[in-house]
Amino acid sequence: MVQWAIAATWPFGQSAVRVGSRLLDQGMSGLDAVEQAIRAVELDPSVDSVGVGGVPNCEGEVQLDAALMRGQDLAVGAVAGVKGFPNPISIARLVLEKTPHHLLVGEGAERYADAYGLERGPLLTASSLETWRKRREKQAQAEDPSLGGGHDTVGVVALDMNGDIAAGTSTSGLALKLPGRVGDSPLVGSGFYADNAAGAAVGTGCGELIMRGCLSFAIVELMKGGASAQQACEEALNRLICRLEQCLPVRNATEDMTKMAVLAIDQKGNVGAAANHGEFDFAYQTARDRELRIIRARIIA
Ligand code: ASP
């Protein structure tokens, strides 16, 4: 029997890891654990970048992206630009299991969720609306068309007792994004990737940059080639930074729109993480060491 392990992006990923650990310890699949772990974060209104209470777009609407991947057979389920469903990760699960497709967007995804009776619910909270108003005012006063900060993703990677690997993501994307904008999080290979043959990876930060390097796929490929999860995160992120800095200031990022971070797990449950800024912490727990740890990612300088 394999010793399970699970990790999630950001300190708010603690609740995801707590839920996922309990399920993995009961012998449930990595896919179930990742879905349930992400649902816990989506339902927490105090997490202001995922699910209920997530950041609204420039029109004041919350549009959510989410994805799940099964490392056994590389099956993917993803949704983008979904409104009115607190748990887009469960729509992604339906896409993975019930459709011949991998990605459904907007109204099509919502209609599919309705057909399976998934719960609808409000996503805007008093606090997310207030933050949105302030951001809009600041943007108007500064005559600055740039997007607001305050975006994050819950990305979860897990190894279950059978040795199966899974990855998942969920986010409201960039604050004040254009309606219909889709980030890296529901794009296979960019925001997430999982392959039993090597491991899994997820990303968080500016999706427009992460997707240019197909970062999650790059990390898993490096692990396939023999790199550890830590080496693969550092190497893949560094390669992208080296390429992008020829045209953009992405090293030692201070601007929100140039920040990127990655998290990976290998077939033994070892994790790695890297960021181009000093603020990325992740939550991690294993069957071996039952303590939930918050770990700071290595900075690519
Ligand atoms: N990667 C997400 C997106 O671009 C946001 C984030 O993780 O900060 O939609």
Residues whose N, C-alpha, C, O or C-beta is under 5 A from the ligand:
A	BS01	LIG	H151 D152 T153 T171 G173 L174 G183 D184 S185 G203 T204 G205 C206 G207 E208
